[in-house]
Amino acid sequence: MVRRWQPQTSVRNGIPGTQMPAFHDLATDKIWRIISYLRSLSGNNGAARERVRGDVAAGEKIFGGKGGCLGCHEVNGRGGILAPDLSAAGMNSADHLRQMIVNPNTASLARKRWFGPNTIGIKTRDGEEVRGTKLAEDNYTLILTDESGKMRRFDKQDLVEEQGQFLMPTNYAQVLSADEIQNLVAYLKSLKARDLSKTIQADLPGGLSFERLRNAQAEPQNWLTYWGGYDGLHYSPLKQITAGNLGQLQARWAKQMPGRSVLEATPLVVDGTMYTSGPPGQVFALDARTGLEIWRYERRQKVVNPYQTNPFNRGVAVLGDRVFFGTLDAAMVALDARTGRVLWETQVADTMKGYSITEAPLAIQGKVIVGVAGGEFGIRGFIDALDAATGKRMWRFYTIPGPRDLGNQTWDGDSWKQGSGATWLTGSYDPELKQLYWAVGNPGPDMNGDVRKGDNLFTCSVVALDPETGKLKWYYQFTPGDTHDWDANEDLVLADRLIDGKMRKVIMQADRNGMFYVLDRTNGKFLFAKPYVKQNWNRGFREDGSPILIPGWQASPKGSIVYPTGVGGSNWQSPSYDPASSLLYVVARDHGQGYRSAPVSYEAGRQYIGGAPFPAGDTPGEGGKNGLLAIDTTSGEVKWKFPLVRGSFGAGVLSTAGGIVFAATADGDLIVVDSKSGKPLWYFQTGGEVASSPMSYSVGGEQFVAISAGNVLYSFALPD
């Protein structure tokens, strides 16, 4: 088969045997800018400035009507996806466009066809005949978009015939008059670039509905949100993989995602397609069974803060046929889930002031909820709701209250202006109660509480918001006036539990401050809390749930030894809640740390810490142990502990209905233990640092477990 020459491949990979080098690090959009520039240098590429006679409006009607072009081609979000996007067709010459319409199979146009060798026809052993556009292929699998626009997967062993076919009609010269063809050319010439003011008007029916998202537990084969579902369980009801067959578990595929930082994302799986972020700015759609790449989107930062930290991305959200993700320069982007093409981009905040977006957003009915990172930069934290179709902001909730807001009195003077309160981890949502739950990070500066005396609401808290308006319904503060960087940016687990003989709707968290909390999620009432690692900062709780603080617990100029460390008992890595056993599985660190405060001046866009940690000198019996814990959520007791050599604040946990728990470690191990006892059952050394959490899905009745290590995304399953 003759392969179609693709200039972007030549730029990225170079041309063997020539002096043309490879440019692997260039983003796709920059490669296309280079290609466009080179094309503009050729003699015939005054094409972009070429004037063409004809009626553009009439041509647009032909394109969408008599010509039937929109059935296959897209223009600015409207139309089909079987054929290439023509949103920038006008960059071609009028003569070329005319020839593509009236004589598309001319040999001289072989490299530039709108339907080239990637359009194929196949016949299966069952006699089904399918025509479409090839999306991905290897020696065993073929993935294509059929003529209805539906993505189809085929095992090659089930095919009896495969051949290239050209789907572009060849009779337009007979169907359309000369004037109609000229008007069609005039319309195509008017299309110079993809217009995001028009793509936001695109009607994308189908895809992942809100109803499916709110009932995610009914689709155990899918993993529909960052936590698996709105309830934050990070648990899989799948049970094909068990202690009895773990010995056969094997890596089934691996996807390389090279970049300058390790992968931290938890992938989503929707009906056999995996959506995930790679290195910052990259989003992938993969075949969940084989790992074959269906599409890839790349976006480079438009602005880079020279003091930027945490160059990671933790995942995407999907709603309808849109994929949403955030960027390090604090923008939100929506892509067409079918093609990876941009639909809208919204600038959420100014990265030069320290803002960035690293978390996976949360998609609810008609909205995308997103928080911001930057808690070490003295930002004013917030949570935004954006319109899922247009990217327009619908509401904003500031986690640092202003002068006329509830909670401002907990800040000394104007210290609230640099109060931080970042919101950089995905929240949870109860569609029945219509409450959105989001965790809030540390106050600023991190370690110097003298410049911001008070409880510093709503830092180190959980806030419950009305998802329609963003109005505060209730809050609970885990660590008032924190000086240890004890962000509350940990998973918020929603469950219905029997507490004191009464069924309660609860919200649970293993907080960074070393305490396991259970609250009533209808009103924020404190039910109980218990340490799950050593802590020496509080000696209990008052009736209203506020902690009784131990003198000397805060950072000081001389230094204070406090348990746990600044990375916490646990951190942002995923815990996992098993609803059958009521156990919460958590990776924890049982260490202390010294906290020393220091004077600090605020400068926009630079870190605003106000101190530094120092080693605590743990001794046996006083902490110094990392482990995977099973916490009984009815009592807060730790039922068992599996020791880990290296602690991590990124490598998380997954429990399944198969009676097993998957846990990852910073040194690259994927470990499986028995869920009841913590007994080790299996492990796999991935060869890379793990800074993400495992998840599970199934395709065709076959269970997979996926996790990233280094810059490789692995998926494991039993033998096929």
SVG drawing of the C-alpha trace seen along z (x, -y; Angstrom):
<svg xmlns="http://www.w3.org/2000/svg" viewBox="-32 -46 55 65">
<polyline fill="none" stroke="black" stroke-width="0.4" points="0.0,0.0 1.3,-3.5 1.5,-5.5 0.4,-9.1 3.3,-11.5 2.8,-13.6 4.9,-16.7 4.4,-16.9 6.0,-13.4 9.0,-14.5 9.5,-17.5 9.0,-15.5 11.0,-12.4 13.4,-13.8 14.2,-12.1 16.6,-9.1 19.6,-9.3 19.4,-13.1 20.6,-16.1 17.0,-16.7 17.1,-16.2 14.3,-15.2 12.5,-17.8 10.8,-15.5 10.2,-18.3 8.2,-20.6 4.5,-20.8 2.2,-19.8 0.8,-23.4 4.3,-24.7 5.1,-22.1 2.1,-23.1 3.1,-26.8 6.5,-25.8 4.8,-23.9 2.4,-26.7 5.3,-29.1 7.3,-26.9 4.3,-26.5 3.9,-30.3 7.3,-30.5 6.4,-28.4 5.4,-30.2 1.8,-29.1 1.1,-29.9 0.0,-33.4 -3.1,-31.1 -4.0,-32.5 -4.2,-36.0 -5.8,-34.9 -9.1,-36.6 -11.8,-34.5 -15.1,-35.5 -18.3,-33.8 -21.1,-34.0 -19.7,-32.8 -23.2,-32.5 -24.5,-30.5 -21.4,-28.3 -22.0,-27.7 -25.6,-26.5 -24.3,-24.1 -21.6,-22.8 -24.3,-22.0 -27.1,-21.1 -26.9,-20.0 -23.3,-19.1 -23.7,-17.0 -20.2,-18.0 -21.1,-18.5 -22.1,-14.8 -18.4,-13.9 -16.4,-17.1 -16.3,-19.5 -16.1,-23.3 -15.7,-25.0 -17.3,-22.2 -20.2,-21.6 -20.5,-18.5 -19.1,-15.0 -15.8,-13.6 -15.3,-11.0 -13.2,-13.3 -10.6,-16.0 -11.5,-19.3 -11.9,-22.0 -11.9,-25.0 -8.7,-26.2 -9.4,-25.0 -8.9,-28.5 -5.1,-28.2 -5.1,-26.1 -5.3,-27.7 -8.7,-28.1 -7.5,-25.8 -6.5,-23.1 -9.9,-23.3 -11.7,-23.2 -9.8,-20.1 -10.5,-18.4 -14.2,-18.9 -14.5,-17.9 -11.7,-15.4 -10.5,-14.2 -8.7,-11.1 -6.3,-12.8 -2.9,-11.3 -1.3,-14.7 -3.6,-15.2 -2.7,-11.8 -0.9,-13.3 -3.5,-15.9 -6.8,-14.1 -9.5,-14.9 -10.2,-11.1 -6.8,-9.4 -5.4,-5.9 -6.6,-6.0 -10.2,-5.5 -10.8,-1.8 -13.4,0.9 -13.4,4.1 -15.3,7.4 -15.6,9.5 -15.9,13.3 -19.5,12.8 -20.1,11.1 -20.4,7.5 -19.0,4.9 -17.8,1.6 -16.3,-1.5 -14.7,-4.3 -11.6,-6.2 -8.8,-4.4 -7.9,-5.9 -5.3,-3.4 -3.9,-0.1 -1.3,2.5 -0.6,6.1 -3.7,7.3 -6.2,4.5 -7.9,2.1 -9.9,-1.0 -11.9,-3.1 -14.7,-5.6 -17.5,-4.2 -19.7,-6.2 -22.2,-7.0 -19.4,-8.6 -19.2,-5.7 -15.9,-4.4 -15.5,-0.7 -12.8,1.8 -11.9,5.0 -9.6,7.9 -7.7,8.5 -8.1,12.2 -11.9,11.6 -11.3,9.8 -11.3,11.6 -10.8,8.5 -9.3,5.0 -8.6,2.6 -8.2,-1.2 -11.2,-3.0 -11.8,-6.6 -15.1,-7.9 -15.0,-11.3 -17.8,-11.6 -16.5,-11.8 -19.6,-13.2 -19.8,-16.8 -19.0,-18.1 -22.3,-16.5 -24.3,-17.2 -23.4,-20.8 -23.5,-23.6 -20.3,-25.7 -21.7,-28.6 -22.4,-26.3 -18.9,-24.9 -17.5,-28.4 -19.6,-29.5 -18.5,-26.4 -14.9,-27.3 -15.5,-30.9 -16.9,-29.6 -14.0,-27.2 -11.5,-30.0 -13.2,-32.1 -12.2,-29.5 -8.7,-30.6 -8.5,-29.1 -10.5,-27.2 -12.7,-29.8 -13.3,-29.2 -16.0,-31.8 -18.0,-29.4 -16.9,-26.1 -18.5,-27.0 -21.8,-27.0 -21.3,-23.4 -24.0,-21.0 -22.3,-17.7 -25.1,-15.3 -24.4,-12.0 -21.3,-11.0 -21.2,-10.7 -24.4,-12.1 -24.8,-13.6 -27.3,-10.8 -24.6,-8.3 -22.1,-10.2 -24.4,-10.4 -25.0,-6.7 -21.4,-5.7 -21.8,-2.7 -24.1,-1.1 -21.2,-1.0 -18.4,0.9 -16.7,1.5 -16.0,-2.3 -14.1,-4.7 -16.0,-8.0 -14.4,-10.6 -11.1,-11.1 -12.2,-9.2 -14.3,-6.7 -17.5,-8.4 -18.8,-11.5 -18.6,-9.9 -14.8,-9.8 -14.6,-6.1 -11.8,-5.2 -13.1,-1.7 -13.9,0.9 -16.8,3.4 -14.9,5.6 -13.9,8.9 -12.4,11.0 -8.9,10.5 -8.7,12.2 -6.1,13.6 -6.6,17.0 -5.5,15.9 -3.1,13.0 -0.1,15.1 -1.2,14.9 -1.6,11.1 0.6,9.5 1.3,6.2 -0.9,6.3 0.2,2.9 2.3,-0.1 2.1,-3.6 5.2,-5.9 4.4,-9.5 7.8,-11.2 8.1,-14.5 10.1,-16.5 8.1,-15.3 6.6,-12.0 3.0,-11.1 0.5,-11.8 -2.8,-11.4 -5.5,-8.9 -7.1,-7.9 -10.8,-7.8 -12.4,-5.0 -15.7,-5.6 -17.1,-2.8 -13.7,-1.3 -11.9,-4.6 -9.3,-5.8 -8.9,-9.6 -5.9,-10.8 -3.4,-13.6 0.3,-13.0 3.0,-15.6 1.5,-19.0 -0.4,-20.2 -0.8,-16.8 -4.1,-14.8 -4.5,-11.3 -7.4,-9.2 -6.4,-5.5 -8.0,-2.2 -8.4,-0.9 -8.0,2.7 -4.7,2.3 -3.3,-1.1 -3.4,-2.2 -3.4,-6.0 -6.7,-7.3 -5.7,-10.9 -3.4,-13.2 -3.6,-16.9 -0.7,-19.1 -0.6,-22.6 2.4,-24.6 2.2,-27.1 1.6,-30.6 3.2,-32.1 5.7,-30.5 6.2,-31.9 10.0,-31.6 9.2,-30.5 6.7,-27.9 6.5,-24.7 4.7,-21.3 4.8,-20.9 2.3,-18.1 -1.2,-17.3 -3.5,-14.9 -6.1,-14.1 -9.2,-15.1 -13.0,-15.2 -15.5,-14.1 -19.1,-15.3 -21.0,-14.6 -18.6,-14.6 -16.2,-17.0 -12.9,-16.4 -11.8,-19.1 -8.3,-19.7 -6.3,-22.5 -2.9,-24.0 0.1,-25.2 -0.6,-28.7 -4.0,-28.5 -6.3,-28.0 -9.1,-25.5 -9.5,-23.8 -12.3,-21.8 -11.6,-19.2 -13.9,-17.2 -13.8,-13.8 -14.1,-12.2 -11.2,-14.0 -9.2,-15.9 -9.9,-19.2 -10.2,-22.3 -13.7,-23.6 -12.9,-26.4 -10.2,-27.8 -10.8,-30.0 -8.1,-31.8 -9.0,-31.2 -6.2,-33.1 -2.8,-34.8 0.1,-32.4 2.5,-35.3 0.8,-35.8 1.5,-32.1 -1.7,-30.5 -1.8,-27.2 -4.2,-24.3 -2.9,-20.8 -5.9,-18.8 -8.5,-17.0 -11.7,-19.1 -15.0,-17.8 -17.9,-17.7 -21.4,-17.9 -24.7,-18.9 -23.9,-21.6 -20.8,-22.7 -17.1,-22.1 -15.8,-22.7 -12.1,-23.6 -9.8,-24.8 -6.4,-26.4 -2.9,-25.6 -0.5,-28.2 -0.8,-27.9 2.9,-28.6 2.6,-31.9 0.2,-33.9 -2.6,-33.7 -6.3,-34.3 -7.7,-30.8 -11.0,-30.1 -13.3,-27.5 -14.8,-28.3 -17.8,-26.8 -17.5,-27.1 -20.3,-26.5 -19.4,-23.1 -20.5,-24.2 -18.9,-27.6 -16.3,-27.9 -17.9,-31.0 -17.6,-31.5 -20.9,-30.9 -19.8,-31.5 -16.7,-31.9 -16.3,-31.0 -13.3,-32.6 -11.8,-30.4 -10.3,-33.5 -13.2,-35.7 -13.0,-39.4 -13.9,-42.3 -17.7,-41.8 -17.6,-38.0 -18.2,-35.4 -14.8,-34.4 -12.8,-37.6 -12.7,-38.3 -10.4,-35.3 -7.6,-37.1 -5.4,-39.8 -5.7,-43.1 -5.2,-42.8 -3.4,-39.4 -6.3,-37.8 -5.1,-39.4 -2.2,-36.9 -4.1,-34.2 -3.6,-31.3 -6.2,-28.6 -5.5,-26.8 -8.0,-24.3 -5.8,-22.0 -7.5,-18.6 -10.7,-17.3 -13.7,-17.5 -16.8,-15.3 -20.4,-15.8 -23.8,-14.6 -26.4,-15.1 -29.2,-14.1 -28.3,-16.7 -27.2,-19.1 -24.0,-19.8 -20.5,-20.2 -17.7,-19.4 -14.2,-20.8 -11.1,-20.7 -9.0,-23.8 -5.2,-24.1 -2.8,-25.9 -2.8,-29.6 -0.1,-31.9 2.6,-32.4 2.9,-28.6 4.9,-28.7 4.7,-32.2 1.5,-32.5 2.5,-35.8 1.6,-37.8 -1.9,-36.3 -3.0,-35.7 -6.4,-33.9 -8.1,-30.7 -7.6,-31.8 -10.9,-30.6 -11.4,-28.7 -7.9,-27.3 -7.3,-23.7 -11.1,-23.2 -13.8,-21.4 -16.5,-23.7 -19.9,-22.6 -21.3,-24.7 -24.5,-25.0 -23.5,-23.9 -26.0,-26.2 -24.8,-29.4 -21.5,-28.7 -22.9,-29.9 -21.5,-28.4 -23.8,-26.0 -21.4,-24.9 -17.8,-24.4 -15.6,-22.6 -12.0,-23.6 -9.6,-20.7 -6.6,-22.8 -7.2,-26.4 -4.3,-28.8 -2.0,-26.1 1.7,-26.7 2.8,-23.2 1.6,-23.2 -1.2,-20.7 -3.3,-21.2 -6.7,-19.6 -6.4,-18.8 -7.1,-15.1 -10.0,-12.9 -13.5,-13.6 -15.2,-10.2 -19.1,-10.2 -20.9,-7.3 -24.1,-6.4 -23.1,-5.0 -24.7,-3.8 -23.4,-6.2 -24.7,-5.9 -27.6,-3.8 -28.6,-6.3 -28.1,-6.1 -26.1,-9.2 -24.9,-10.7 -21.2,-11.2 -18.2,-12.7 -14.8,-11.2 -11.2,-12.3 -7.8,-11.0 -6.4,-14.5 -2.8,-15.6 -2.7,-16.6 -2.8,-12.9 -6.4,-12.8 -9.2,-10.7 -12.5,-12.7 -16.1,-11.7 -18.7,-14.6 -22.4,-14.7 -22.3,-15.9 -25.8,-17.3 -24.7,-20.1 -21.0,-19.7 -21.6,-18.5 -18.6,-16.9 -19.2,-13.3 -15.8,-12.0 -12.0,-12.1 -9.2,-9.9 -5.4,-9.9 -4.3,-7.3 -0.6,-8.2 1.3,-9.8 0.3,-13.4 1.2,-15.8 -0.7,-19.0 -4.1,-18.4 -5.5,-16.7 -9.1,-16.2 -12.1,-18.0 -14.7,-20.3 -18.4,-19.5 -18.5,-21.8 -15.7,-19.8 -12.9,-22.4 -9.6,-20.9 -8.1,-21.5 -4.6,-22.7 -1.5,-21.7 0.8,-24.7 3.8,-25.0 2.2,-23.2 2.8,-26.0 6.0,-26.8 8.3,-29.3 11.5,-31.2 13.3,-28.7 11.7,-25.7 9.0,-23.2 9.0,-19.4 5.5,-18.4 3.9,-15.2 3.1,-14.5 5.5,-16.0 4.6,-18.7 3.7,-16.1 1.3,-14.8 0.0,-11.5 -1.5,-11.2 -1.5,-13.5 -3.3,-13.9 -2.7,-10.4 -5.9,-8.4 -7.2,-6.4 -9.8,-3.7 -13.0,-3.0 -14.6,0.5 -18.3,0.1 -18.7,3.8 -16.2,3.8 -16.3,0.0 -12.5,0.0 -10.6,-3.0 -7.2,-2.1 -4.6,-4.8 -0.9,-5.2 0.5,-7.0 3.8,-8.4 4.4,-8.2 7.1,-10.8 7.6,-14.1 9.3,-17.2 10.8,-20.4 9.0,-23.7 10.9,-27.0 9.2,-30.3 11.0,-33.2 10.2,-36.8 9.0,-37.0 7.8,-39.7 5.2,-39.1 6.1,-39.5 3.6,-38.5 4.5,-35.4 7.2,-34.3 7.0,-31.7 5.7,-33.0 6.7,-30.5 7.9,-32.3 10.1,-29.5 11.6,-26.2 11.3,-22.6 14.1,-20.6 14.6,-17.0 12.8,-15.8 15.3,-13.0 12.7,-10.2 13.7,-7.3 12.2,-3.8 8.7,-3.9 8.3,-7.6 7.2,-7.2 9.6,-6.9 7.4,-4.2 5.6,-4.4 2.8,-2.0 -0.5,-1.0 -3.2,-1.2 -6.7,0.2 -8.8,-2.2 -12.1,-1.0 -14.4,-4.0 -16.9,-3.0 -14.3,-3.6 -11.2,-5.2 -9.1,-2.2 -6.3,-1.0 -7.0,2.6 -3.8,3.6 -0.6,2.0 1.5,3.2 5.0,1.5 6.5,-0.4 10.2,-1.3 9.7,-4.6 6.9,-7.0 5.1,-9.0 2.5,-11.7 1.5,-10.7 1.3,-6.9 -2.2,-5.8 -4.5,-2.8 -7.3,-0.9 -9.5,1.7 -11.8,4.0 -14.6,6.4 -12.1,9.2 -11.0,8.9 -7.7,7.3 -6.0,3.9 -3.6,2.5 -1.0,0.0 1.8,-1.8 5.2,-2.9 7.6,-5.7 10.3,-3.2 8.2,-1.7 6.4,1.3 2.8,2.1 1.8,4.2 -1.3,6.3 -2.4,7.3 -5.3,9.1 -8.0,6.6 -9.0,8.2 -5.5,8.9 -3.0,6.9 -1.1,10.1 1.1,9.5 0.0,11.4 1.8,10.1 4.0,7.3 5.4,5.9 8.4,3.6 7.5,1.0 11.0,-0.4 9.9,-4.0 8.9,-6.3 5.2,-6.0 3.4,-9.3 -0.2,-8.3 -2.9,-5.9 -4.2,-2.7 -7.7,-2.4 -9.7,0.5 -12.0,1.0 -13.1,3.8 -13.5,4.2 -15.4,7.1 -15.8,8.6 -12.0,8.6 -10.8,6.6 -7.8,4.3 -5.8,2.3 -3.9,-0.7 -1.3,-2.9 1.5,-5.2 5.2,-4.8 7.8,-7.4 6.6,-8.3 4.9,-5.1 1.2,-4.2 0.7,-0.5 -2.4,1.7 -2.5,5.1 -4.9,8.0 -5.1,11.8 -3.9,13.8 -6.2,13.3"/>
</svg>
